[in-house]
Amino acid sequence: MRTSDALWEVFKATGHFGAYLLYKDYTDWEQSDREQSSDACCGYLES
């Protein structure tokens, strides 16, 4: 389970807005991390 998934579950259970904001931060971070690793992979294959 990713961190964002866990924070979403906390938000669903509690309705705490801070958990939602952390969820959004982590989804953004996880997305950028995937894009960076994808770019690194593709750059290696193109060389």
JOWOTA-V913208 format. One record per backbone hydrogen bond with DSSP energy under -0.5 kcal/mol. NH is the residue of the N-H (numbers start at 1). CO is the residue of the C=O. If there is no record, write none. Layout:
((NH;CO) (NH;CO))
//
This chain:
((6;2) (7;3) (8;4) (9;5) (10;6) (11;7) (12;8) (13;9) (14;10) (15;11) (19;16) (20;16) (21;17) (22;18) (23;19) (24;20) (25;21) (26;22) (27;23) (28;24) (29;25) (30;26) (31;27) (32;28) (33;29) (34;30) (35;31) (36;32) (37;33) (38;34) (39;35) (40;36) (41;37) (42;38) (43;39) (44;40) (45;41) (46;42) (47;43))
//
